[in-house]
Amino acid sequence: MKNNFSQITGNPAQRTAIAHTDGPAMVLAGPGSGKTFVIVQRIRFLIESAHIDPQTILVITFTKAAALEMQSRFLKLTDQNYPEVHFGTFHSVFYQIIRLSLSGTRLELITEKEKYHILQHILKELAQNYQYAGKTEDAENLNASADVIREILSEISRIKNDGRTPAQCDETHPMKKYFEQIFPAYQKMMKELGKIDFDDMMTDCLSLLKRNPALLEKWRSVFRYILIDEYQDINLLQFQIIQLLAAPHNNLFIVGDDDQSIYGFRGSRPDIMLNFRSFYPDAKSVFLGINYRSCPEILQVSAAVIAENKIRFQKEMVAGETQQSGAFALTSYPSRQLEYTDIIRHLKAAPEAQSGSAILFRTNAEAAAAAEMLAEAGLPFQSREQLKSPYEDPVIEDLLMYLKFACEAPKRQYLFRIMNKPVRYIRRESIPAERVLQNDMLRYYHAQPSMQHTIRKMFRDFEMLQHLRPSLAIRYIRFETGYEAFVMQQQKGAARTELKEKMDQFQKKAGDYMDSRSFLRAIEEAKENFADNIQDRPKKTGVHLMTLHAAKGLEFDTVYLPDLNEGIIPNRKSVTDTQIEEERRMLYVGMTRAKQALCMSYITGTGENPMMPSRLIRCLKQRS
């Protein structure tokens, strides 16, 4: 078959990838190397030069937005001539297979909101059961916060995608102890509601194709040429289905970068891409090694970081010929306040460059704290993600709840949150009315003198808080009630330092107020103003604030990477070699978003309260 290679545009490696026709091929596409260009041009090549029927071409991406963007670029390139090409996500393709194969079967895909409500119900029910059994600590652990629910959903997805049992839940997962109760309850409630999630849908799709050879042959004829973007993020179930569909001709064209695999929390398996040649020994391999985004200085330091990973394809990116020199800096600061003050100073010095700048964070909580500081400094910012006020942090909310109960109203809902922080072994049944009265609780524990002593001590603490200035009241809660010792024993390393700094800053802020009532009003106003700022802020102006996950696929003139400390990145929950390598890939993704300037920083803390720089930047510190 004549390929008309001379008519293909792009650099030599891109042209080789585009001209590939039949059989398997793996394209290693480093950051900024033009992978979307290659995919779109190859589709055109298949149709116009290799004369492949456009109806038999399937292009798979991981998100609906990416699929629409890819389709838009292709149709624009080809003047809308080939709308028959299939563009979709794994989920949409597998859903189509099931829906069209099982006529009369009604599938109800569960929404994220529905999953949230199901797990919220399960956690509350389990907590009540433990509370009734007198297991107060277990009941407190089963809080139904949004973060906890997200972590549970991620683990459920991982277990399903890897074909594991609930007993094989990740050892480091905060809900490990309760997972064998949560998982079957979740599956049962979905079944009762007539719902199915994406992971079960993939399992069903795989089972359907395996047990029905005629159906499998039908879909193989529909999808003769399969192209997959971001292949490093594929999971086991997705791979098994694609393997079936691509056989026996294996016209499978995959594009990705193992160094940018950062979705382990949703089951992605970079080892599937790393072992592609073992599954397809005759596969063509092409490396897109020219980066058209970042300056040489940024490529050099990002390469030094990712080279520390042991399990990866060895490769070296080079800057395109037109790339100009840029800037890289690694700076340390004694505190987060000074760190962000310096970032704000740099941004204010060049207001015209703000929209081309981004500050990237490991988590949403860090992004929210930065958003508040930028708002206070009058600096415009934008964010794609839902940012929460720093005052919505669980520890800060605990401190506020102590003050609210003591100084606003002795409401039952306030006490429920804090009555066992620290552990006092108080049961909810001891509080019969909305308004909490000491005598009611003493009557409940009339036969337990030790509990009566605990109740009296707690109410004396509340009474003391009424007479103290806000900053002294917070200090009293932290040290005299035993709250700080309680929360600290649940943390390790940098997390303890971060938590102490968070409470110190909150206590310092309280020092600006003379009484607790005015302080509480000010905090509520600050939370409302934060929400208003986020909601009303123009969407496309100012510096970008986002997590490293959200930044993937994007690029900015200048990138700031603050808070590069142990416990933040790598995250304190990342303890295994596999987890640490993913954290390093995440940092690499952040670094390679920068085109002209990359500003990285970490916090040293003080002699009394030191903070450790991230092990992920050790190689950069050694170079400087």
ZAPANU-776592 format. One line per 5 residues: number of its first residue (from 1); their letters; for each residue x, y, z of C-alpha. Coordinates in pm, whole numbers, always signed. Example, Ala and Ser with C-alpha at 12.3 -4.5 7.8 and 13.67 -1.06 7.14 Angstrom:
BEGIN
1 = as = +1230 -450 +780; +1367 -106 +714
This chain:
BEGIN
1 = mknnf = +0 +0 +0; +146 +337 -99; +165 +575 +197; +241 +911 +29; +495 +978 +306
6 = sqitg = +628 +1287 +132; +294 +1464 +171; +288 +1430 +552; +382 +1734 +761; +566 +1737 +1094
11 = npaqr = +911 +1640 +1222; +1056 +1298 +1119; +924 +1113 +1427; +578 +1265 +1390; +568 +1174 +1023
16 = taiah = +667 +814 +1098; +385 +784 +1351; +129 +945 +1120; +219 +714 +830; +174 +394 +1029
21 = tdgpa = -118 +201 +883; -170 -160 +990; -75 -348 +1305; +1 -226 +1656; +201 +89 +1727
26 = mvlag = +309 +269 +2043; +386 +640 +2029; +575 +772 +2331; +475 +1137 +2335; +663 +1353 +2585
31 = pgsgk = +519 +1685 +2713; +459 +1943 +2441; +559 +1701 +2163; +243 +1738 +1950; +57 +1416 +2029
36 = tfviv = -285 +1559 +1937; -140 +1678 +1605; -14 +1325 +1538; -347 +1158 +1620; -554 +1397 +1409
41 = qrirf = -314 +1379 +1114; -299 +1000 +1131; -679 +972 +1111; -668 +1189 +801; -384 +979 +657
46 = liesa = -575 +654 +714; -877 +787 +525; -718 +987 +243; -396 +795 +180; -460 +442 +307
51 = hidpq = -827 +454 +194; -966 +319 +520; -1342 +351 +566; -1389 +637 +819; -1678 +444 +983
56 = tilvi = -1432 +178 +1099; -1205 +421 +1288; -1249 +459 +1663; -1070 +731 +1862; -1081 +696 +2242
61 = tftka = -992 +962 +2499; -1036 +967 +2876; -1271 +1262 +2905; -1570 +1386 +2710; -1407 +1729 +2677
66 = aalem = -1092 +1574 +2527; -1301 +1368 +2282; -1493 +1675 +2167; -1170 +1876 +2132; -1007 +1598 +1928
71 = qsrfl = -1315 +1564 +1706; -1334 +1941 +1656; -968 +1961 +1549; -1010 +1669 +1309; -1325 +1804 +1144
76 = kltdq = -1168 +2147 +1110; -862 +1991 +946; -1074 +1791 +700; -1340 +2057 +628; -1609 +1848 +802
81 = nypev = -1576 +1577 +538; -1562 +1271 +764; -1816 +1295 +1046; -1847 +914 +1046; -1525 +870 +1248
86 = hfgtf = -1615 +758 +1602; -1483 +977 +1885; -1563 +886 +2244; -1450 +796 +2592; -1398 +441 +2717
91 = hsvfy = -1723 +471 +2908; -1928 +601 +2615; -1794 +332 +2380; -1855 +46 +2624; -2200 +185 +2706
96 = qiirl = -2279 +189 +2334; -2170 -175 +2297; -2396 -290 +2582; -2693 -74 +2482; -2691 -177 +2116
101 = slsgt = -2612 -541 +2189; -2880 -597 +2450; -3196 -455 +2299; -3469 -403 +2552; -3221 -378 +2838
106 = rleli = -3254 -54 +3025; -2935 +71 +3184; -2941 +345 +3443; -2597 +490 +3496; -2559 +626 +3847
111 = tekek = -2458 +992 +3879; -2177 +1122 +4099; -2438 +1295 +4316; -2629 +969 +4362; -2309 +783 +4456
116 = yhilq = -2231 +1054 +4710; -2575 +1026 +4873; -2558 +645 +4885; -2222 +648 +5064; -2334 +930 +5292
121 = hilke = -2630 +716 +5399; -2412 +405 +5448; -2153 +587 +5659; -2415 +751 +5880; -2590 +417 +5933
126 = laqny = -2264 +240 +6023; -2166 +524 +6258; -2501 +495 +6436; -2455 +119 +6474; -2113 +168 +6629
131 = qyagk = -2247 +445 +6853; -2525 +216 +6980; -2266 -54 +7044; -2066 +188 +7258; -1780 +206 +7006
136 = tedae = -1753 +584 +7006; -1413 +602 +6839; -1533 +391 +6543; -1844 +608 +6514; -1630 +922 +6501
141 = nlnas = -1401 +770 +6237; -1696 +708 +6005; -1753 +1072 +5923; -1934 +1134 +5597; -1729 +1430 +5476
146 = advir = -1691 +1495 +5103; -1318 +1410 +5114; -1381 +1076 +5287; -1654 +985 +5037; -1426 +1070 +4743
151 = eilse = -1153 +845 +4885; -1399 +559 +4931; -1533 +593 +4575; -1177 +591 +4439; -1097 +272 +4629
156 = isrik = -1422 +104 +4517; -1328 +186 +4158; -972 +55 +4203; -1094 -273 +4350; -1341 -331 +4067
161 = ndgrt = -1092 -239 +3794; -817 -460 +3936; -1049 -754 +4000; -978 -750 +4374; -1202 -829 +4671
166 = paqcd = -1304 -573 +4938; -1068 -752 +5178; -784 -647 +4949; -848 -277 +5012; -534 -62 +5011
171 = ethpm = -362 -100 +5351; -307 +276 +5371; -672 +367 +5303; -827 +555 +5600; -1143 +339 +5577
176 = kkyfe = -957 +6 +5550; -1106 -119 +5877; -1464 -65 +5758; -1430 -134 +5386; -1565 -490 +5396
181 = qifpa = -1887 -344 +5535; -1902 -38 +5308; -1840 -213 +4973; -2125 -472 +4981; -2364 -211 +5124
186 = yqkmm = -2279 +19 +4830; -2337 -258 +4573; -2662 -361 +4741; -2805 -8 +4743; -2715 +45 +4377
191 = kelgk = -2893 -278 +4285; -3200 -182 +4489; -3213 +152 +4306; -3170 -12 +3966; -2841 +168 +3904
196 = idfdd = -2502 +70 +3766; -2170 +254 +3788; -1905 +286 +3517; -1687 +15 +3667; -1968 -243 +3675
201 = mmtdc = -2058 -137 +3322; -1705 -224 +3206; -1720 -558 +3386; -2052 -632 +3216; -1915 -526 +2876
206 = lsllk = -1613 -756 +2911; -1834 -1047 +3018; -2075 -986 +2728; -1798 -991 +2465; -1629 -1297 +2614
211 = rnpal = -1939 -1516 +2626; -2077 -1415 +2282; -1822 -1476 +2001; -2064 -1366 +1726; -2126 -1035 +1900
216 = lekwr = -1753 -986 +1948; -1693 -1041 +1574; -1963 -785 +1494; -1795 -515 +1703; -1451 -603 +1568
221 = svfry = -1582 -532 +1219; -1728 -200 +1337; -1404 -83 +1501; -1123 -202 +1269; -879 +76 +1359
226 = ilide = -852 +188 +1721; -657 +495 +1836; -619 +565 +2210; -496 +891 +2360; -330 +914 +2708
231 = yqdin = -277 +539 +2708; -65 +558 +3024; -391 +612 +3219; -561 +290 +3104; -683 +44 +3368
236 = llqfq = -696 -334 +3357; -1063 -369 +3259; -1029 -114 +2977; -720 -291 +2847; -888 -633 +2849
241 = iiqll = -1185 -504 +2648; -964 -322 +2397; -750 -635 +2359; -1059 -831 +2262; -1188 -568 +2019
246 = aaphn = -852 -514 +1846; -779 -882 +1779; -685 -1051 +1554; -548 -776 +1327; -445 -558 +1623
251 = nlfiv = -472 -229 +1439; -416 -59 +1772; -244 +281 +1778; -166 +404 +2129; -28 +743 +2230
256 = gdddq = +89 +838 +2577; +371 +911 +2817; +439 +679 +3109; +603 +973 +3290; +263 +1148 +3303
261 = siygf = +62 +866 +3458; -97 +1035 +3763; -435 +869 +3805; -353 +571 +4023; -637 +675 +4254
266 = rgsrp = -886 +580 +3984; -716 +255 +3885; -478 +357 +3606; -198 +108 +3539; +113 +258 +3375
271 = dimln = +265 -91 +3368; +19 -181 +3090; +186 +75 +2864; +532 -23 +2985; +459 -385 +2886
276 = frsfy = +292 -301 +2553; +567 -473 +2353; +523 -795 +2552; +154 -802 +2453; +233 -697 +2094
281 = pdaks = +592 -805 +2007; +565 -678 +1649; +446 -330 +1753; +612 -27 +1594; +760 +214 +1851
286 = vflgi = +797 +586 +1788; +932 +843 +2033; +824 +1206 +2000; +1119 +1365 +2176; +1099 +1729 +2067
291 = nyrsc = +926 +1956 +2317; +771 +2264 +2151; +647 +2409 +2481; +920 +2451 +2741; +1253 +2632 +2735
296 = peilq = +1577 +2426 +2767; +1625 +2523 +3135; +1285 +2382 +3232; +1338 +2065 +3030; +1672 +2010 +3202
301 = vsaav = +1542 +2031 +3560; +1222 +1837 +3489; +1431 +1560 +3329; +1649 +1549 +3641; +1342 +1500 +3860
306 = iaenk = +1171 +1227 +3657; +1500 +1041 +3605; +1481 +944 +3974; +1194 +707 +3894; +1309 +350 +3841
311 = irfqk = +1011 +203 +3653; +983 +399 +3327; +1092 +418 +2965; +1429 +587 +2945; +1399 +890 +2719
316 = emvag = +1535 +1240 +2673; +1333 +1541 +2562; +1498 +1825 +2370; +1368 +2175 +2309; +1246 +2272 +1965
321 = etqqs = +1481 +2485 +1756; +1269 +2797 +1803; +1262 +2773 +2185; +1420 +3070 +2364; +1611 +3066 +2693
326 = gafal = +1398 +3086 +3005; +1425 +3092 +3381; +1420 +2842 +3668; +1439 +2913 +4041; +1424 +2696 +4355
331 = tsyps = +1371 +2907 +4667; +1320 +2834 +5037; +1114 +3036 +5286; +1082 +3014 +5666; +698 +3027 +5646
336 = rqley = +409 +2984 +5405; +309 +3346 +5465; +647 +3474 +5339; +638 +3228 +5049; +306 +3359 +4920
341 = tdiir = +396 +3719 +4992; +688 +3678 +4751; +472 +3508 +4486; +215 +3789 +4512; +493 +4049 +4481
346 = hlkaa = +615 +3886 +4158; +264 +3869 +4014; +185 +4230 +4101; +507 +4344 +3934; +378 +4222 +3595
351 = peaqs = -3 +4253 +3588; -12 +4197 +3210; +139 +3850 +3262; -102 +3730 +3531; -340 +3547 +3298
356 = gsail = -46 +3355 +3156; +69 +3243 +3502; -42 +2950 +3714; +12 +2842 +4074; -17 +2464 +4101
361 = frtna = -90 +2266 +4417; -101 +1908 +4535; -451 +1944 +4681; -754 +2172 +4666; -698 +2275 +5029
366 = eaaaa = -366 +2439 +4943; -526 +2610 +4642; -803 +2750 +4864; -553 +2890 +5116; -367 +3062 +4832
371 = aemla = -694 +3195 +4689; -772 +3368 +5018; -429 +3534 +5028; -458 +3647 +4666; -806 +3787 +4734
376 = eaglp = -678 +3979 +5039; -397 +4120 +4823; -647 +4232 +4558; -493 +4002 +4298; -729 +3858 +4034
381 = fqsre = -733 +3481 +3996; -931 +3208 +3823; -987 +2843 +3901; -1155 +2554 +3720; -1201 +2367 +4046
386 = qlksp = -1435 +2413 +4337; -1232 +2586 +4606; -1335 +2577 +4971; -1264 +2846 +5225; -968 +2762 +5455
391 = yedpv = -1216 +2807 +5741; -1393 +2493 +5620; -1088 +2287 +5715; -1198 +2012 +5960; -962 +2124 +6240
396 = iedll = -1059 +2490 +6206; -1424 +2391 +6205; -1368 +2201 +6531; -1216 +2508 +6697; -1503 +2722 +6570
401 = mylkf = -1756 +2473 +6701; -1607 +2494 +7050; -1646 +2872 +7038; -1997 +2856 +6889; -2120 +2619 +7158
406 = aceap = -1968 +2825 +7439; -2039 +3177 +7314; -2336 +3157 +7073; -2570 +2877 +7175; -2539 +2531 +7339
411 = krqyl = -2686 +2351 +7039; -2684 +1975 +7012; -2544 +1983 +6655; -2244 +2182 +6778; -2170 +1944 +7062
416 = frimn = -2207 +1632 +6850; -1904 +1742 +6646; -1667 +1808 +6936; -1788 +1613 +7238; -1537 +1332 +7170
421 = kpvry = -1252 +1550 +7050; -1064 +1460 +7263; -1223 +1123 +7338; -1461 +1156 +7634; -1678 +849 +7558
426 = irres = -1993 +1062 +7553; -2291 +899 +7381; -2538 +1089 +7165; -2826 +942 +7366; -2713 +1147 +7663
431 = ipaer = -2831 +1464 +7487; -3212 +1442 +7466; -3296 +1795 +7347; -3179 +2045 +7087; -3062 +2276 +7367
436 = vlqnd = -2788 +2098 +7560; -2814 +2108 +7938; -2551 +1983 +8178; -2813 +1839 +8415; -2969 +1627 +8139
441 = mlryy = -2632 +1468 +8067; -2554 +1417 +8435; -2888 +1238 +8482; -2810 +1005 +8191; -2480 +908 +8357
446 = haqps = -2620 +901 +8711; -2468 +558 +8777; -2124 +647 +8634; -1934 +890 +8859; -1633 +901 +8624
451 = mqhti = -1853 +1012 +8332; -2020 +1273 +8553; -1676 +1409 +8633; -1599 +1423 +8257; -1925 +1609 +8186
456 = rkmfr = -1861 +1866 +8460; -1504 +1922 +8336; -1628 +1977 +7979; -1887 +2235 +8086; -1628 +2416 +8302
461 = dfeml = -1415 +2441 +7988; -1706 +2589 +7795; -1769 +2840 +8075; -1403 +2944 +8073; -1418 +3007 +7697
466 = qhlrp = -1697 +3259 +7751; -1464 +3485 +7950; -1153 +3471 +7732; -1053 +3684 +7433; -1075 +3483 +7105
471 = slair = -700 +3417 +7072; -674 +3303 +7435; -991 +3097 +7396; -842 +2912 +7098; -520 +2856 +7292
476 = yirfe = -728 +2717 +7580; -914 +2477 +7346; -587 +2357 +7195; -394 +2292 +7514; -628 +2284 +7815
481 = tgyea = -908 +2065 +7675; -663 +1819 +7520; -781 +1890 +7164; -439 +1951 +7007; -286 +1638 +7161
486 = fvmqq = -586 +1443 +7030; -556 +1558 +6667; -175 +1542 +6669; -165 +1176 +6766; -346 +1098 +6441
491 = qkgaa = -79 +1269 +6229; +284 +1202 +6147; +584 +1397 +6022; +512 +1699 +5807; +139 +1660 +5856
496 = rtelk = +186 +1743 +6226; +389 +2051 +6139; +134 +2162 +5880; -151 +2113 +6127; +26 +2311 +6400
501 = ekmdq = +99 +2594 +6158; -266 +2598 +6051; -386 +2632 +6412; -118 +2891 +6490; -232 +3107 +6198
506 = fqkka = -595 +3077 +6303; -508 +3174 +6661; -306 +3469 +6532; -602 +3588 +6324; -824 +3569 +6633
511 = gdymd = -585 +3813 +6803; -736 +4096 +6597; -1068 +4068 +6787; -1170 +4156 +7143; -1462 +3916 +7187
516 = srsfl = -1557 +3577 +7046; -1897 +3678 +6910; -1748 +3945 +6681; -1473 +3701 +6580; -1729 +3433 +6486
521 = raiee = -1929 +3689 +6284; -1611 +3793 +6102; -1529 +3431 +6014; -1879 +3372 +5875; -1850 +3689 +5668
526 = akenf = -1507 +3578 +5544; -1652 +3241 +5436; -1939 +3413 +5254; -1704 +3663 +5087; -1476 +3379 +4979
531 = adniq = -1769 +3197 +4819; -1887 +3518 +4651; -1538 +3590 +4519; -1511 +3244 +4370; -1858 +3261 +4218
536 = drpkk = -1850 +3619 +4087; -1489 +3632 +3973; -1443 +3658 +3594; -1365 +3314 +3459; -1083 +3408 +3226
541 = tgvhl = -885 +3675 +3406; -602 +3665 +3654; -356 +3399 +3765; -469 +3037 +3739; -505 +2836 +4061
546 = mtlha = -540 +2460 +4022; -424 +2121 +4138; -156 +1925 +3956; -421 +1681 +3836; -630 +1960 +3684
551 = akgle = -325 +2115 +3515; -251 +1808 +3304; -274 +1888 +2934; -247 +2265 +2990; +42 +2509 +2951
556 = fdtvy = +136 +2850 +3095; +408 +3107 +3040; +502 +3100 +3409; +434 +2826 +3663; +472 +2853 +4041
561 = lpdln = +507 +2531 +4241; +498 +2622 +4612; +490 +2408 +4929; +727 +2139 +4797; +757 +1973 +5137
566 = egiip = +740 +1621 +5275; +382 +1537 +5366; +248 +1766 +5094; +425 +1620 +4792; +479 +1335 +4829
571 = nrksv = +146 +1328 +5008; +168 +1184 +5360; -54 +895 +5246; +200 +795 +4980; +431 +543 +5146
576 = tdtqi = +505 +265 +4896; +763 +290 +4615; +479 +280 +4361; +298 +568 +4532; +616 +775 +4559
581 = eeerr = +689 +727 +4189; +339 +850 +4103; +391 +1157 +4324; +715 +1225 +4133; +530 +1192 +3802
586 = mlyvg = +274 +1441 +3933; +550 +1691 +4009; +696 +1630 +3662; +358 +1707 +3505; +345 +2035 +3699
591 = mtrak = +698 +2135 +3598; +638 +2065 +3229; +332 +2292 +3216; +574 +2589 +3215; +689 +2747 +2890
596 = qalcm = +922 +3030 +2990; +964 +3039 +3369; +937 +2784 +3651; +945 +2900 +4014; +962 +2622 +4272
601 = syitg = +974 +2673 +4648; +959 +2496 +4982; +922 +2593 +5348; +1204 +2540 +5599; +1003 +2635 +5907
606 = tgenp = +1180 +2750 +6221; +1426 +2585 +6459; +1138 +2513 +6694; +906 +2397 +6416; +1115 +2270 +6119
611 = mmpsr = +971 +2145 +5791; +1142 +1901 +5558; +1184 +1983 +5190; +1035 +1723 +4957; +1258 +1428 +4871
616 = lircl = +1134 +1480 +4513; +1343 +1797 +4475; +1656 +1658 +4640; +1827 +1624 +4302; +1758 +1993 +4228
621 = kqrs = +1892 +2109 +4565; +2211 +1913 +4498; +2250 +2088 +4162; +2209 +2439 +4304
